[in-house]
Amino acid sequence: MFLIKNLRRISPATSSALIGLRTTTGSSPLYSRFCTTQHVQSPAPNGLDRSRYEGLGPTKRGEKPRVVVLGSGWAGCRLMKGIDTSVYDVVCVSPRNHMVFTPLLASTCVGTLEFRSVAEPISRIQPAISREPGSYFFLANCSRLDADSHEVHCETLTDGLNTLKPWKFKIAYDKLVIACGAEASTFGIHGVLENAIFLREVHHAQEIRRKLLLNLMLSDTPGISKKEKQRLLHCVVVGGGPTGVEFSGELSDFIMKDVRQRYAHVKDDIHVTLIEAKDILSSFDDRLRRYAIKQLNKSGVRFVRGIVKDVKPQKLILDDGTEVPYGLLVWSTGVGPSPFVSSLDFPKAPGGRIGIDQWMRVPSVQDVFAIGDCSGYLETTGKPTLPALAQVAEREGKYLANLLNEIGKANGGRANSAKEIELGVPFVYKHLGSMATIGRYKALVDLRESKDAKGISMTGFVSWFIWRSAYLTRVISWRNRFYVAINWFTTFVFGRDISRI
């Protein structure tokens, strides 16, 4: 980004001198790599300033073909980890410079784990991004895709700072992988975006933790009414999927083990309510669901079956007119396509996802692939859309990395050069099972391919031990595994950290 910004500052005279120097003394690798257009003083026909659209130009003879990855979630990071950097240059465009280990994110909200334990830097996942001259990471969003020109249009993040103007640039690609994930679904319910907190990113977990601790401290203020104290200490979770249930379990553990010791004045007023329109943990069978409900009830979690119709700053309203006051509202009701995915002029799969074939390709254009939560099989493939799970995204990323490596070794890495290459075996997904923790050293483990199939399913302390062991081994780096293990040990010995930082 530093190089791009410096190029922008080059005056027209200097720019002309550079162009002349390039024609007389040979091409400048740095300048040619980062510029797709010359500085033009006249505005473009569409009114945009062309000088603000410089970037990475098309790869040239002697350079490695370029794979551009949009996103840094499970699918995109697994692909970058497996891509052969001796064959390709890798460019990642994402609004975050790390991957979030989402299965443990709920634990960070109450201090069981620290935030850095679930964040893995992109440069550690794929070191070539830091070392190779043709590989980069750009902290930006993709705003437009030009499949005919093999270019993506991007805009840098400014984090809302008025002193910084977003820089717009282009990146030419030989192969494009769209792995930008999905967004939390609000179902168009009024007030959700303004008043609820989602649980998908580290900053969401930080916001939940700060709000929870703030409410605990405010509720102990002299003169506050009993009704207002109960509202501040009422934590409402909307959505009975694995994320909502695991967060409810972590929160009930926090209340029983830490709040009652350190906030004795308010220990009898803090409560957790889980609202779900249908059955909680619908991907698990009835026996496991009943066990989860029983254990959560013992932990003080109250279940309410209903549909949220409206969300106001201090209360939500259900479809039967019931008003539920809250101090903390966490929204976890599934995901839907992002505005960028919806804007793409590609055939869509059910649910608005990008339509793909069995090889993760977008069939309507060349050299474009889509993986993870943003993609789904086209109806013409005859395959059902896969669930939005981390294990699905991870295995799609691994498959596509191997596929692109084979294409590159067969001299198909360049743009429009893989039309005649045999792609081999299509992607096949086999479900490895599901796990969910419910607090109090209890968990659910279901190792069957589906809830109706035969296989191993268990509950209790052994399941909780399997859950922790499995996710500890799945954490990407040894550094973060060490962090997680140490955090679990210190929490067990000393309790959770309740500092509001």
C-alpha positions in Angstrom: 0.0 0.0 0.0 2.9 2.3 0.7 4.2 1.8 -2.9 0.7 2.5 -4.3 0.3 5.7 -2.3 3.8 6.9 -3.4 3.0 6.3 -7.0 -0.1 8.5 -6.6 2.1 11.4 -5.5 4.2 11.3 -8.7 3.7 14.5 -10.6 2.8 14.4 -14.3 6.3 15.6 -15.2 7.9 12.9 -13.1 5.5 10.4 -14.5 6.5 11.3 -18.1 10.1 11.0 -17.1 9.6 7.6 -15.7 7.8 6.5 -18.9 10.6 7.8 -21.0 13.2 6.1 -18.8 11.3 2.9 -19.2 11.3 3.0 -23.0 15.0 3.9 -23.2 16.6 1.8 -20.5 14.2 -1.1 -20.3 11.1 -1.8 -18.4 10.9 -1.0 -14.7 9.6 -4.1 -12.9 8.3 -2.1 -9.9 6.5 0.6 -12.0 5.0 -1.9 -14.5 3.8 -4.2 -11.7 1.9 -1.5 -9.9 0.5 0.6 -12.7 -2.3 -0.4 -15.1 -2.9 3.1 -16.4 -0.9 6.2 -16.9 -1.7 9.4 -15.0 -4.4 11.2 -17.1 -5.6 14.6 -16.1 -8.9 14.5 -17.9 -11.7 12.6 -16.1 -12.8 9.2 -17.4 -16.2 9.0 -19.3 -17.9 7.7 -16.1 -16.7 10.7 -14.1 -14.1 8.8 -12.1 -10.5 10.0 -11.7 -8.4 7.4 -13.5 -5.3 8.3 -11.5 -7.0 6.8 -8.5 -7.4 3.4 -10.2 -3.8 2.3 -10.4 -2.9 -1.1 -9.1 -1.4 -4.5 -10.1 -1.4 -4.9 -13.9 -1.6 -8.2 -15.8 1.2 -10.6 -15.3 3.9 -10.8 -18.0 6.0 -13.4 -19.6 8.6 -14.6 -17.0 6.3 -13.8 -14.1 4.3 -16.3 -12.2 0.6 -16.3 -12.8 -1.4 -14.5 -10.1 -4.2 -16.0 -7.9 -6.3 -13.3 -6.3 -8.2 -14.4 -3.2 -11.1 -12.3 -1.9 -11.6 -12.9 1.8 -9.7 -14.3 4.8 -12.2 -16.8 6.3 -11.9 -20.5 6.6 -12.2 -21.2 2.9 -9.8 -18.5 1.7 -7.2 -19.1 4.3 -7.2 -22.9 3.7 -6.7 -22.3 0.0 -3.8 -19.8 0.6 -2.2 -22.3 3.0 -2.3 -25.0 0.3 -1.5 -23.1 -2.8 2.0 -23.8 -4.4 3.8 -20.5 -4.3 6.5 -21.8 -6.6 3.7 -21.9 -9.3 1.6 -18.9 -8.3 1.9 -15.4 -6.8 -0.9 -15.0 -4.2 -2.7 -11.7 -3.6 -5.3 -11.6 -0.8 -7.8 -8.8 -0.5 -9.8 -8.7 2.7 -11.1 -6.1 5.3 -9.2 -8.0 8.0 -5.6 -9.2 8.1 -6.3 -12.3 10.1 -8.5 -15.4 10.2 -10.9 -15.9 13.1 -11.1 -19.4 14.6 -14.9 -19.1 15.0 -15.6 -22.2 17.1 -13.8 -20.6 20.1 -15.0 -17.1 19.5 -17.8 -17.3 22.1 -15.3 -18.2 24.8 -13.6 -14.8 24.3 -16.8 -12.9 25.1 -16.6 -13.8 28.8 -12.8 -14.0 29.3 -12.3 -17.7 29.0 -9.9 -17.0 26.2 -8.1 -13.8 25.1 -8.9 -12.4 21.7 -5.5 -12.9 20.2 -5.9 -16.7 20.8 -8.6 -16.9 18.1 -7.0 -14.6 15.5 -4.4 -16.0 13.1 -2.4 -13.5 11.0 -2.6 -14.1 7.2 1.2 -13.8 6.9 1.6 -16.8 9.2 -0.9 -18.8 7.2 0.8 -18.1 3.9 4.4 -16.6 4.6 4.9 -15.9 0.9 2.6 -12.9 1.2 5.3 -11.3 3.4 8.3 -12.5 1.5 7.6 -13.0 -2.2 8.0 -9.9 -4.4 4.8 -10.7 -6.4 2.5 -11.7 -3.4 0.6 -9.2 -1.3 -2.1 -8.6 1.2 -4.3 -5.6 0.8 -6.6 -4.3 3.6 -9.5 -3.4 1.3 -12.9 -4.4 0.1 -13.7 -5.5 -3.4 -16.2 -3.2 -4.9 -16.6 -4.5 -8.4 -15.6 -7.4 -10.6 -14.8 -7.1 -14.3 -14.7 -10.7 -15.5 -14.2 -9.8 -19.1 -11.0 -7.8 -18.3 -9.9 -10.2 -15.6 -9.8 -7.3 -13.0 -11.2 -6.6 -9.6 -11.8 -3.1 -8.4 -10.9 -2.5 -4.7 -11.2 0.2 -2.1 -9.0 0.5 1.0 -10.4 0.7 4.5 -10.1 3.8 6.6 -11.9 2.6 9.7 -14.2 5.7 9.5 -11.4 8.2 9.9 -12.2 11.5 8.2 -8.5 12.3 7.7 -8.1 9.4 5.4 -9.6 9.1 2.0 -10.1 5.5 0.6 -7.7 4.6 -2.2 -9.2 2.9 -5.2 -7.1 0.5 -7.2 -7.4 -2.5 -9.6 -5.9 -5.9 -9.5 -5.5 -8.0 -12.6 -5.9 -11.7 -12.0 -5.1 -14.9 -13.8 -7.3 -16.9 -11.4 -9.8 -15.4 -9.1 -11.1 -17.1 -5.9 -14.2 -15.5 -4.3 -14.2 -16.5 -0.6 -15.7 -13.5 1.0 -18.1 -15.4 3.2 -21.6 -14.3 4.2 -23.1 -11.8 6.5 -25.4 -12.2 9.5 -29.0 -12.4 8.5 -31.5 -10.0 10.0 -34.5 -11.2 8.0 -35.3 -7.5 7.5 -36.4 -7.1 11.1 -36.5 -3.4 12.2 -33.9 -2.4 14.7 -31.6 -5.4 14.6 -28.6 -3.6 13.0 -28.9 -0.7 15.4 -29.4 -2.5 18.7 -28.1 -6.1 18.4 -24.6 -7.4 18.4 -23.6 -10.2 16.1 -21.0 -12.9 16.9 -18.9 -13.4 13.8 -15.8 -11.3 14.2 -13.3 -10.5 17.0 -14.6 -6.9 17.3 -18.1 -8.3 17.9 -16.8 -10.4 20.8 -14.9 -7.3 22.2 -18.1 -5.3 22.0 -20.1 -8.0 23.8 -17.5 -8.3 26.5 -17.4 -4.5 27.1 -21.2 -4.2 27.1 -21.6 -7.1 29.5 -19.1 -5.8 32.0 -20.5 -2.3 31.7 -24.0 -3.5 32.6 -22.7 -5.4 35.5 -21.0 -2.3 37.0 -23.9 0.1 36.2 -26.4 -2.2 37.8 -24.6 -1.9 41.1 -24.9 1.9 41.1 -26.7 3.4 44.2 -30.2 4.6 43.5 -30.9 2.5 40.4 -34.4 1.0 40.4 -35.0 -2.7 40.7 -36.7 -2.8 37.2 -33.8 -1.1 35.5 -31.3 -3.3 37.3 -33.1 -6.4 36.0 -33.2 -5.0 32.5 -29.4 -4.2 32.5 -28.6 -7.7 33.7 -30.9 -9.5 31.2 -28.9 -11.1 28.5 -31.0 -12.2 25.5 -29.6 -14.5 22.7 -31.7 -14.8 19.5 -31.0 -17.9 17.6 -30.8 -21.5 18.8 -28.1 -22.8 16.5 -24.6 -23.9 17.7 -23.3 -20.4 18.0 -26.2 -19.2 20.1 -26.3 -22.3 22.3 -22.5 -22.2 22.9 -22.6 -18.5 23.8 -25.5 -19.1 26.2 -23.5 -21.9 27.8 -20.4 -19.8 28.2 -22.4 -16.9 29.6 -24.2 -19.1 32.1 -20.8 -20.6 33.2 -19.5 -17.0 33.6 -22.5 -16.1 35.7 -22.4 -19.2 38.0 -18.6 -19.2 38.5 -17.5 -15.6 38.3 -20.3 -13.2 38.7 -21.6 -14.8 41.8 -18.2 -14.5 43.4 -17.2 -11.0 42.3 -20.6 -9.2 41.8 -22.4 -10.6 44.9 -24.8 -7.6 45.0 -26.4 -8.5 41.7 -25.9 -12.2 41.4 -29.6 -12.9 41.8 -30.7 -10.5 39.1 -28.6 -11.6 36.1 -30.4 -13.9 33.7 -30.0 -15.4 30.2 -32.8 -16.0 27.8 -32.5 -17.9 24.5 -35.1 -17.2 21.9 -35.7 -19.6 19.0 -38.5 -19.8 16.5 -38.3 -23.6 16.2 -36.1 -26.2 17.8 -32.6 -25.4 19.1 -29.7 -27.3 17.6 -31.8 -28.6 14.7 -28.8 -30.4 13.2 -28.6 -32.7 16.2 -31.1 -35.5 16.9 -33.8 -35.3 19.6 -31.9 -37.1 22.3 -29.0 -34.7 22.1 -31.3 -31.7 21.9 -33.2 -32.8 25.0 -30.0 -33.2 26.9 -28.8 -29.8 25.9 -32.1 -28.2 27.0 -31.9 -30.0 30.3 -28.3 -28.9 31.0 -28.9 -25.3 30.0 -32.0 -25.1 32.2 -29.9 -26.3 35.1 -27.4 -23.4 34.3 -30.3 -20.9 34.5 -30.8 -20.4 30.8 -34.5 -19.7 30.0 -36.0 -20.8 26.7 -38.6 -18.8 24.8 -40.1 -20.1 21.5 -41.1 -17.2 19.3 -40.4 -15.0 16.4 -38.9 -11.5 16.9 -40.9 -8.9 15.1 -39.3 -5.6 16.2 -36.2 -4.6 18.2 -36.1 -1.4 20.1 -33.2 0.1 22.1 -34.1 -1.5 25.4 -36.6 -4.2 24.5 -37.7 -6.6 21.7 -41.2 -7.5 20.7 -42.2 -11.1 19.8 -44.9 -12.1 17.3 -47.4 -12.7 20.0 -46.9 -9.2 21.4 -44.7 -10.2 24.3 -42.1 -7.5 25.2 -38.7 -8.7 26.4 -36.5 -6.1 28.0 -32.8 -6.6 27.6 -29.4 -5.0 28.6 -27.4 -7.1 26.1 -28.8 -8.5 22.9 -26.8 -11.0 20.8 -28.1 -12.0 17.4 -27.2 -15.4 15.9 -29.9 -16.4 13.4 -27.8 -17.7 10.5 -26.2 -16.0 7.5 -27.1 -14.6 4.1 -25.3 -13.2 1.0 -23.3 -10.0 1.4 -24.2 -7.0 -0.8 -21.1 -7.6 -2.9 -22.1 -11.2 -3.6 -25.7 -10.0 -4.4 -24.3 -7.4 -6.8 -22.4 -10.0 -9.0 -24.1 -10.7 -12.3 -23.6 -14.5 -12.0 -26.2 -17.3 -11.9 -27.2 -17.8 -8.3 -27.6 -20.9 -6.2 -30.5 -21.2 -3.7 -30.3 -18.6 -1.0 -28.6 -16.0 -3.2 -25.2 -17.6 -3.1 -22.8 -17.6 -6.1 -23.6 -20.6 -8.3 -20.8 -23.1 -8.9 -20.2 -26.5 -10.5 -18.6 -29.6 -8.9 -15.1 -28.1 -9.4 -15.9 -24.8 -7.6 -16.0 -22.9 -10.9 -18.4 -20.2 -11.8 -19.5 -21.6 -15.1 -20.6 -18.4 -16.8 -17.1 -16.8 -16.8 -13.5 -18.0 -17.2 -11.0 -18.4 -14.4 -13.4 -17.5 -11.5 -14.0 -19.8 -8.6 -16.1 -19.4 -5.5 -15.8 -21.3 -2.2 -17.1 -21.1 1.3 -20.4 -19.6 2.6 -20.7 -17.3 -0.4 -21.1 -20.2 -2.9 -23.5 -23.0 -3.5 -24.1 -25.6 -6.2 -26.3 -24.6 -9.1 -29.5 -26.5 -9.4 -28.3 -27.9 -12.7 -25.7 -29.9 -10.9 -28.3 -31.9 -9.0 -26.5 -31.4 -5.7 -27.9 -29.8 -2.6 -26.4 -26.6 -1.3 -23.9 -27.4 1.5 -24.4 -25.9 5.0 -22.5 -22.8 6.0 -20.1 -24.7 8.3 -16.4 -24.2 8.9 -15.6 -27.8 7.9 -17.3 -27.3 4.6 -15.4 -24.1 3.8 -12.1 -25.5 4.9 -12.4 -28.6 2.8 -13.5 -26.6 -0.2 -10.4 -24.5 0.2 -8.1 -27.5 0.4 -9.7 -29.1 -2.7 -9.4 -25.9 -4.8 -5.8 -25.3 -3.7 -4.9 -28.8 -5.0 -6.9 -28.2 -8.2 -5.2 -24.9 -8.9 -1.8 -26.5 -8.2 -2.5 -29.2 -10.8 -3.8 -26.6 -13.3 -0.7 -24.5 -12.8 1.7 -27.5 -13.3 -0.2 -28.3 -16.5 0.6 -24.8 -17.8 -2.9 -23.6 -17.3 -2.2 -21.0 -14.7 -2.4 -18.0 -17.1 -5.7 -16.3 -17.8 -7.8 -18.1 -20.4 -5.3 -21.0 -20.6 -7.1 -23.8 -18.8 -10.0 -24.4 -21.1 -8.7 -27.7 -22.4 -7.2 -29.0 -19.2 -8.8 -32.0 -17.6 -9.9 -31.1 -14.1 -10.1 -34.6 -12.6 -12.2 -35.7 -9.7 -15.0 -33.2 -8.6 -15.4 -32.1 -5.0 -17.2 -34.5 -2.8 -18.2 -33.5 0.8 -18.5 -36.0 3.6 -19.8 -34.7 6.9 -17.4 -35.5 9.7 -19.9 -34.8 12.5 -20.9 -31.9 14.8 -19.9 -30.7 18.2 -21.3 -28.1 20.6 -20.4 -27.1 24.2 -23.2 -26.3 26.5 -21.3 -25.2 29.6 -20.6 -26.8 33.0 -18.0 -29.1 31.4 -20.7 -30.7 29.2 -20.9 -30.9 25.4 -22.6 -32.8 22.6 -20.6 -34.9 20.1 -22.3 -36.4 17.0 -19.9 -38.2 14.7 -22.6 -39.4 12.3 -22.9 -38.2 8.7 -26.5 -37.1 9.5 -28.7 -37.1 12.5 -30.7 -40.1 11.1 -27.6 -42.2 10.2 -25.9 -44.8 12.4 -22.8 -43.9 14.3 -21.4 -42.5 17.5 -23.1 -39.8 19.4 -22.4 -38.9 23.1 -23.0 -36.3 25.7 -21.4 -35.2 29.1 -17.9 -34.7 30.4 -16.3 -37.1 27.9 -17.9 -35.2 25.0 -16.6 -31.9 26.5 -13.1 -33.3 26.7 -13.3 -34.5 23.0 -14.7 -31.1 22.0 -11.7 -29.2 23.6 -9.1 -31.7 22.4 -10.5 -31.6 18.8 -10.5 -27.8 18.6 -7.2 -27.4 20.2 -5.6 -29.6 17.5 -7.6 -27.6 14.8 -6.1 -24.2 15.8 -3.9 -23.4 12.9 -0.5 -22.4 14.5 1.4 -23.8 17.5 1.6 -20.2 18.8 -2.2 -20.0 19.1 -2.5 -23.6 20.4 -0.1 -22.5 23.2 -2.2 -19.4 23.9 -5.5 -21.4 24.0 -4.0 -24.1 26.3 -2.6 -21.5 28.7 -5.8 -19.5 28.7 -7.8 -22.6 29.6 -5.4 -23.4 32.4 -5.3 -19.9 33.9 -9.2 -19.7 33.7 -9.5 -23.0 35.5 -7.1 -22.0 38.3 -7.8 -18.3 38.7 -11.1 -17.7 37.1 -12.0 -15.5 34.1 -10.6 -12.1 33.6 -13.3 -9.5 34.2 -11.3 -6.4 33.5 -13.1 -3.9 31.2 -10.3 -2.7 28.9 
